[in-house]
Each structure stands twice: as C-alpha cells, then as structure tokens.
Amino acid sequence: MAKQPLIIVVDDDPQVLRAVSRDLKKQYRKEYRIISTDSANEALDSLLDLKKKGDEVALFLSDQRMPEMPGVDYLEKAAEIFPGARRVLLTAYSDTDAAIKAINEVQLDYYLMKPWDPPEEKLYPVITDQLEEWKANNSATVGGLRLLGYQYSPKSHSVKDFLSGNLFPYKWLDVENDPAAAETMMLHGIDHKTLPAVIFEDGEVILGDDLSPIAKKLGLQPTAQSEMYDVAIIGAGPAGLAAGVYGGSEGLNTALIEKRAPGGQAGTSSRIENYLGFPNGLSGADLSRRAISQATRFGIDFLVPQAVDSIEFNSGYKCLTMADGTHLHTHAVIITTGVSYRMLESTGLQDFTGAGVYYGAATTEATSCKNKDVFVVGGGNSAGQGAVYLSNYAKHVHILLRRDNLHDTMSSYLIDQIDSIDNITVEPFREVVKATGDDRLQK
Ligand SMILES: Cc1cc2nc3c(=O)[nH]c(=O)nc-3n(C[C@H](O)[C@H](O)[C@H](O)COP(=O)(O)OP(=O)(O)OC[C@H]3O[C@@H](n4cnc5c(N)ncnc54)[C@H](O)[C@@H]3O)c2cc1C
C-alpha cells in the first residue's frame, strides 16, 4: 500500500497542538498521516529521516511564536528539505504583520488566525485548498495516473502539459533515469518506440501523444451537448472563465470552448499575487481549478480539448466549426482567445521546443530541473515568477536580459523577491542567438 503523505504540525503550546492535531485528524486522517510536535528543532531533525524513508510532506502547519525559532524561520528551513510542501502559519492577531511579510520573503502559502473555531468554517476550507493544490502539483507522489516518456521529448512534454493544465495529477516516469520506468514498461509490454505512454488507474495504457483518447478516457467532454446554446465562449482563460460564470449564473445555456486547458496564460503562472481577493497570492492552477468549478457549478458545458476553427453567421444564429469537424450552434459568441507565446526566433531554437526549450512551463517542468542550471529568457513578470518558482528546484536560475536591468519590465515585488534568493542571478546584456544539440538542447 502506498504511504500516506504527511501533515506536520508544530506548536509549542501543548493545548493548541492537541486541539489542532485533533481537528486535522478528524478531517484528513483517511488520506494523510498527521504528525505533531511541540519542538521546531525536533521537527527539522526528523525531516531528513522522513525524506530518506521515502515519505512525502504535503503540508507544514506551524505556530509563529515559538521559543526555539519563529514559525517563519522553521517553515523556511523545512522547505529546503520538502520544497513542494505547502506552508501554513498559525498566527495570533498580533503576529499578522510577520505573516504578511513572510508571504513575500519565504513564500508562505497561507496564514491562519487563531482561534480557528468552528474548523468547518475557518480551518478545513483553507487546509483542503492547500492540500488540493499540493496534490495537483505533486504528481510524483499521488497514486493513479502514470506518464512514461523521455524527458527531452516534445511528445512527452505535450502530454505533460495537457495533464497538468487540465489539473490531473500524474506520476512522471523518465525512462532514461528512473529505474521504476523500465519495470513498468516491462510489466505493461510497452515498447520504447511507442512512448509516451499514459497508464490509467484501471491498468489501461494509451500510447503516443494524441490527446483525444487520453481526454476521453479522463472523462473530458470535447463536443457540444446541446442542439443550440444561448452563448458560446471561445477560450477559457480568466476572461472566458469569468464570462462562463456570469453566463451560467444568469441561467443562459452556455458553452465554454477551450483548445488546451482552463486558465489560459494565467493557468501556467506559478504564483499570481495581484488577483483581487487573494491576499496571499495563488497559483495559476489554483485559480483555474476554482474558476472552472465555479463555472460548471452553474451548469455550463465545458468543451475541452476543442479548438474553434471558424464561425459562420446564419439567419438568427451562429455556427461554429471545431477542429475535429463537429459543429456548435449558438445565438451569441464571446471571443476570449487571449494571446499566445511569441516564440524565440534565434537559430536552432525551434528544433528544441519541448526538448530543453519550454514556453511558460515552469510548473510543468520544475521537478525535471532538479540540480540543474536553468536559463529564463526575458525580464517580464512571467519570467520573474518562473525564476522564483524554479529556484526551489534548480541548482541555479539565470535570468537573461537584453537590457541592463529589470526595473522597466518587472513588478517591484518580484524584483525584491529575486534579490533575496541566492540561487538566482540576473544577467543583463545577454541575447540568445543560437541553440545547438542533437536530440535535445545542449548549448
Ligand atoms: C506565466 C504567466 C504569468 C502571469 N502572471 C500574471 C500575474 O501574476 N498577474 C497578472 O495580472 N497577469 C499575469 N499574467 C497575464 C495574465 O495571465 C493574462 O493577462 C490573462 O491570462 C489574459 O486572460 P485572457 O482570458 O484574456 O486570455 P488567455 O489567458 O490568453 O486565454 C485565452 C485562452 O483561449 C484559448 N484559445 C485560443 N484560441 C482558441 C480557439 N480557437 N479555440 C478554443 N480556445 C482557444 C487558449 O488556449 C487560452 O486558454 C501572466 C501570464 C503568464 C503567461
């Protein structure tokens, strides 16, 4: 049986520790093992052992005021050992300033105020959100879907991008580096030439990078369910998702059509800090998950993966033709197709897209950057967010800029974060002119 991921709680007050552990066990014990201690040092000492034993920590919950060290310092140290774990601080009203500061300085995920009664209102919604977020990002430890492939394969990257964009946690097995991959391939009789391969929980295997059968098996719905819609929204980025929520909530028969995954550009963001109502920031995946569940709760049809190829105007309605040749009829159309990435045009780069060169893939490829040097090209906000996120995994992150500094192109909160992270270097006056390699980017 797979090991249960851990929730580790630290509070020097035994009464608070008992109460919070009891509440957490009541709600989460089926899926998680809850460990509690009154000593931050003891918790830190045990983390390396847990790591060696193959345990995974999903969430750290810590008091702020503790005699051995402040909770923020403890969480920062704990994150060095389990960088993917969510970090939540338990604070008294008087510690709010420290908590807000910590959001920026140590990328705290949330701060919870004491007391948390009733837990159904004040504790569980926050912790459940954080655990959902951990599950979505932490594909390596969650059972269920497995994806086998080559790290430097555009086909594998495309399936990874599809699964993570559509918020399906999966375990990635790199056939060149993971001994478990060879074993799994043998067990399922998978040939190297047919990779990538998705293995589902029921044992079914889908080979190759055709996303339609994978989407179908996962229960996604790419085709229209109604003869006629009141409104069809093309593109499920933040604009399309918002339109979907309002269409659905007004009782309109609404179709939201998305060619890749909900969230659009925002869905690929590692951390959005300026979205109204989320003072701690939230990841793009979190935003997408919340928005798509809000829209579907109002009964809209979400068609994904599905691209609209053309729109024809007939008397009284519009007919949309989809990439797979199917049609959808609607009275009104809202186009929210946003923008797509401008690709780097330097010599050779296009040959390595998905094989060492990635666009907006910080969250999808972060774990494969472990102990490597990563070069982020550009100095905008998405580059800054990507660099901060990747610095938790990579040996070193280099931000390459054509201009001399970040101030004209990046928000100051991100510049401050970058300045405080040792393994990020900003390299001005750099331009990528050429890329070379064999089957993958090398230089
Ligand atoms: C990495 C990153 C980080 C960012 N961080 C921030 C941030 O912190 N704060 C901030 O304010 N902004 C941020 N942005 C910018 C923000 O994400 C965008 O402004 C926002 O996503 C635009 O929303 P949109 O719905 O208009 O378009 P998009 O997000 O571009 O979405 C358009 C959607 O339409 C789909 N689509 C396109 N054509 C078709 C078609 N023919 N058929 C079906 N679907 C189609 C696309 O697949 C896409 O999902 C970030 C952007 C990136 C890339």
PDBQT file of the ligand as one rigid body, heavy atoms in Angstrom, charges set to zero:
ROOT
HETATM    1  C1  LIG A 501       3.447  32.780 -16.863  1.00  0.00    +0.000 C 
HETATM    2  C2  LIG A 501       2.467  33.942 -16.756  1.00  0.00    +0.000 A 
HETATM    3  C3  LIG A 501       2.273  34.569 -15.540  1.00  0.00    +0.000 A 
HETATM    4  C4  LIG A 501       1.360  35.622 -15.423  1.00  0.00    +0.000 A 
HETATM    5  N1  LIG A 501       1.186  36.196 -14.196  1.00  0.00    +0.000 NA
HETATM    6  C5  LIG A 501       0.322  37.231 -14.062  1.00  0.00    +0.000 A 
HETATM    7  C6  LIG A 501       0.124  37.851 -12.778  1.00  0.00    +0.000 A 
HETATM    8  O1  LIG A 501       0.732  37.467 -11.784  1.00  0.00    +0.000 OA
HETATM    9  N2  LIG A 501      -0.751  38.863 -12.698  1.00  0.00    +0.000 N 
HETATM   10  C7  LIG A 501      -1.453  39.314 -13.795  1.00  0.00    +0.000 A 
HETATM   11  O2  LIG A 501      -2.252  40.245 -13.658  1.00  0.00    +0.000 OA
HETATM   12  N3  LIG A 501      -1.288  38.747 -15.013  1.00  0.00    +0.000 NA
HETATM   13  C8  LIG A 501      -0.420  37.732 -15.164  1.00  0.00    +0.000 A 
HETATM   14  N4  LIG A 501      -0.225  37.165 -16.406  1.00  0.00    +0.000 N 
HETATM   15  C9  LIG A 501      -1.020  37.656 -17.524  1.00  0.00    +0.000 C 
HETATM   16  C10 LIG A 501      -2.434  37.029 -17.492  1.00  0.00    +0.000 C 
HETATM   17  O3  LIG A 501      -2.311  35.642 -17.309  1.00  0.00    +0.000 OA
HETATM   18  C11 LIG A 501      -3.181  37.354 -18.777  1.00  0.00    +0.000 C 
HETATM   19  O4  LIG A 501      -3.355  38.740 -18.855  1.00  0.00    +0.000 OA
HETATM   20  C12 LIG A 501      -4.541  36.655 -18.783  1.00  0.00    +0.000 C 
HETATM   21  O5  LIG A 501      -4.393  35.246 -18.735  1.00  0.00    +0.000 OA
HETATM   22  C13 LIG A 501      -5.323  37.018 -20.055  1.00  0.00    +0.000 C 
HETATM   23  O6  LIG A 501      -6.554  36.342 -19.973  1.00  0.00    +0.000 OA
HETATM   24  P1  LIG A 501      -7.446  36.035 -21.232  1.00  0.00    +0.000 P 
HETATM   25  O7  LIG A 501      -8.581  35.197 -20.768  1.00  0.00    +0.000 OA
HETATM   26  O8  LIG A 501      -7.771  37.305 -21.931  1.00  0.00    +0.000 OA
HETATM   27  O9  LIG A 501      -6.529  35.228 -22.276  1.00  0.00    +0.000 OA
HETATM   28  P2  LIG A 501      -5.603  33.940 -22.134  1.00  0.00    +0.000 P 
HETATM   29  O10 LIG A 501      -5.180  33.732 -20.756  1.00  0.00    +0.000 OA
HETATM   30  O11 LIG A 501      -4.544  34.102 -23.189  1.00  0.00    +0.000 OA
HETATM   31  O12 LIG A 501      -6.564  32.737 -22.535  1.00  0.00    +0.000 OA
HETATM   32  C14 LIG A 501      -7.015  32.533 -23.847  1.00  0.00    +0.000 C 
HETATM   33  C15 LIG A 501      -7.478  31.090 -23.964  1.00  0.00    +0.000 C 
HETATM   34  O13 LIG A 501      -8.099  30.912 -25.232  1.00  0.00    +0.000 OA
HETATM   35  C16 LIG A 501      -7.744  29.630 -25.738  1.00  0.00    +0.000 C 
HETATM   36  N5  LIG A 501      -7.940  29.675 -27.194  1.00  0.00    +0.000 N 
HETATM   37  C17 LIG A 501      -7.275  30.454 -28.092  1.00  0.00    +0.000 A 
HETATM   38  N6  LIG A 501      -7.748  30.224 -29.328  1.00  0.00    +0.000 NA
HETATM   39  C18 LIG A 501      -8.729  29.293 -29.214  1.00  0.00    +0.000 A 
HETATM   40  C19 LIG A 501      -9.589  28.642 -30.145  1.00  0.00    +0.000 A 
HETATM   41  N7  LIG A 501      -9.552  28.935 -31.450  1.00  0.00    +0.000 N 
HETATM   42  N8  LIG A 501     -10.455  27.718 -29.684  1.00  0.00    +0.000 NA
HETATM   43  C20 LIG A 501     -10.521  27.405 -28.358  1.00  0.00    +0.000 A 
HETATM   44  N9  LIG A 501      -9.732  28.003 -27.438  1.00  0.00    +0.000 NA
HETATM   45  C21 LIG A 501      -8.850  28.930 -27.859  1.00  0.00    +0.000 A 
HETATM   46  C22 LIG A 501      -6.291  29.474 -25.323  1.00  0.00    +0.000 C 
HETATM   47  O14 LIG A 501      -5.895  28.112 -25.319  1.00  0.00    +0.000 OA
HETATM   48  C23 LIG A 501      -6.327  30.088 -23.924  1.00  0.00    +0.000 C 
HETATM   49  O15 LIG A 501      -6.585  29.125 -22.921  1.00  0.00    +0.000 OA
HETATM   50  C24 LIG A 501       0.662  36.100 -16.561  1.00  0.00    +0.000 A 
HETATM   51  C25 LIG A 501       0.866  35.476 -17.800  1.00  0.00    +0.000 A 
HETATM   52  C26 LIG A 501       1.760  34.414 -17.904  1.00  0.00    +0.000 A 
HETATM   53  C27 LIG A 501       1.969  33.747 -19.241  1.00  0.00    +0.000 C 
ENDROOT
TORSDOF 0
